[in-house]
Amino acid sequence: MSSCASFTEIHFDILRPAGFSVPPEIKSVVLIDNSVDFPDTVADIIKVDEEIVKIDTAKIRDYPQHVIKTVAEALNQRMFFDTVYVDTLKYKKPGKATLLDGLSDVQIDSICRKFGVDAIVSLDAYKYTNNISIMDMGDYEYYASYDASALNYWRMLKCSDHSVLNVHLQKDTIFWENTGESINSSLRTFPDFKKATFEIGEYLAGQYVDYLSPYWEEVTRRLYTNGNMNFLNATEWVNRGNWLEAEKLWNYIYSNGSEKARIKAALNIATAFEKDGDIDNALTWAYKAYKTLIEDSKGPAKLQLYVFSYYKNLSVRKREKRKLVEQLGEF
């Protein structure tokens, strides 16, 4: 990791809490399709230089089943719930239900008994659109962009009392772009409508899994490696995988170094603690860097910005840890 720069970037995974804290008594769930069939009146649009030249309907009848299956597979991999089932039945009858109608009490009881679960996760509504725009840039060059958008509306129901535990609306867009010497060549790399619709559905499904269960996320942190011989020696220990020896040197620098060196050493120690999941000690050392920086108002602007940003990130992680304990128990 040694280099002529004053720091290097390291990457490690941290555990993030789910967006919604599922009650601890909910151990098993079943995913169901309670949506209305997608209307034939919704169109996919193709434009050339802002003029609509084609309107077509690409109805993907198995979109809700694909989204539900994707969510179920990801939840099973997370092992957050003891059991995750998928119901293959469709519960809203064509022409007999409105968009956001929920399950009846009879239906809830029947589904819960059938699968022996604690809760139902119901996809109650969805919508998707595909838009392609093509612009003639001149000199035989065409620029094309493709936006695939979707909306999913979820409801979680508790089997024991039929109460609504949570409702969640998702809406997002993914896009592609390309250039070519003709209209056809500018479109050549784009997926077809069904594949694009499935991709946005899978993307939203992944977000919903993160909403229901904690997840791992890679973060990037600075590790200061240069400044004096002790920093270089500490970097060598890190390269050998011996962070404990590196921390001893950073502690020495913090006790005996210049103001700037003390800030960098404190940040390195904070990063070492965070990497090991010890947020309390990481926050303590980040605060020491912050306090030293405040006392030395001449610190470099870029270093100031990183100290403030890192201290804020750790403060967020401190709050998130309380939420993780709520969702996972002590760990």
Secondary structure, 3 states (H helix, E strand, C coil): CCCCCCEEEEEEEEEECCCCCCCCCCCEEEEEECCCCCCCCCCEEEEECCEEEEEECCCCCCHHHHHHHHHHHHHHHHCCCCEEEEEEEECCCCCCCCCCCCCCHHHHHHHHHHHCCCEEEEEEEEEEEEEEEEEEEECCEEEEEEEEEEEEEEEEEECCCCCEEEEEEEEEEEEEEEEECCHHHHCCCCCCHHHHHHHHHHHHHHHHHHHHCCEEEEEEEEEECCCCHHHHHHHHHHHCCCHHHHHHHHHHHHHHCCHHHHHHHHHHHHHHHHHCCCHHHHHHHHHHHHHHHHHCCCCCHHHHHHHHHHHHHHHHHHHHHHHHHHHHCCC
